[in-house]
Amino acid sequence: MSDAPESTGSVADAVRGNWVDRLAPRRVRPYLRLSRADRPIGTWLLLLPCWWSALLAALWQGGASWQMAWVMAACAIGAWLMRGAGCTWNDITDRNIDGSVARTASRPIPSGQVSAREAAVWMAAQALAAFGILLTFPPLAVGLGIGSLVFVCIYPFAKRFTWWPQIFLGLAFNWGALLGWAAVTGTFHPAMLLLYAGGIAWTIFYDTIYAHQDKEDDALIGVKSTALLFGPKTKKYLQIFMMLALTLLGMAMIVALVAQPESNLLALVLALGGVWAMGWHMAWQLGRLDIDDGDTCLRLFRSNRDAGLIVALFLALALLA
C-alpha cells in the first residue's frame, strides 16, 4: 500500500460513522473504501434485480426451493464482490478525473491512499472470488455472468462519449435480472428480459437523481450525464422513466405468472402490488426532489434501496400465497 497518511479520513459521500471508518483495521480501510463497503447502497441496487428475478422464477416454477435459497444467498455475496470490483475498476479509470471533483477527491486513489497498481490487484481478487461463486450456478447462468463483464468494463468510459451513461450503468447493474432467473431455473424466459428492461429504466431514474450532485463539476470537466442533459426538465423526464420502469416490471409479473398451468391469482395480485407500491415510493421521491440540493439528491438516491426491497418483499409474500 502507498505510504499516504490516513489523515484524509473517510470518503466525502460515505455514511458518517460507517463500519469501515469505525471498525475495520486501518490498513485495509482504503481497499474497503475502493469497494464502497462504506457506502452499501450500490450493493443493494445491484442485488435487488437478482432477488426479483430469483423470486419470480421460483413463483414461475411453482414454489420456493433450496436452489432459489442458494441463488439468493450467493447473489448477495456476489453482488458485494462484483460491485466492489466494478467500483475499483471505475476508480482506476477515473483516477485523473476524481481529483477534480469535490465529492470524489477524497477517494483512495486520488487522495494517495492506494496506488492504481494496488487497486488493480484488489479488483482482480474480488472478481476471482465472485467467479468462484458463479461456477456453482447452471451453465446458462455462468455464461450470462461472464457476459456481464462487457458492460462493467464499458461503463466508466460512457460519460466521456454519451449523455446517457446511466443507460450503461443500468445495463450492468440489472444484469442480475437475467442471471437470477437462469440460476434458479437453468432456462431462458421472456419475463427475465422484461425485468431487465424495467430495471434499466429504474436505474436511469435513480442515477439521474444521484448525478445532480456532480453536475457543476461535470460541466466544468466536460463529462456527460442525464442530469446535465435533462437540466431543469429533470422531473418531467424522470416521470417518464418511472412509468416505463413500472410498466415493464408489471408486464414481467404478468408474463411469468398468468400463463402458468396452475396460475395463482393471489400471487399475481401480490406481485403486481409490489410494483404498485414501488411506484408510490418513486412518486414520493419526485415530490421531494430538489435538483439543486445535493444532500437531498443523495438522500433520495439512497432511498431506492427501500423502493427495490418493496418489490422483493411482495414477491416473497406471493411465494407464501
Buried (B, 14 or more C-beta within 10 A) or exposed (E): EBEBEEEBEBBEBBBEEBEBBEEBEEEEBBBBBBBBBBBBBBBBBBBBBBBBBBBBBBBBBEEBBEBBEBBBEBBBEBBBBBBBBBBBBBBBBBBEBBBEBEBBBBBBBBBBBBBEEBBEEBBEBBBEBBBEBBEEBBEBBBEBBEEBBEBBEBBBBBBEEBBBBBBBBBBBBBBBBBBBBBBBBBEEBEBBBBBBBBBBBBBBBBBBBBBBBBBBBBEEEEBBBBBBBBEEEBEEBBBEBBBBBBBBBBBBBBBBBEEBEEEBEEBBBBBBBBBBBBBEBBEEBBEEBEBEBBEBBBEBBBBBBEBBBBBBBBBBBBBEE
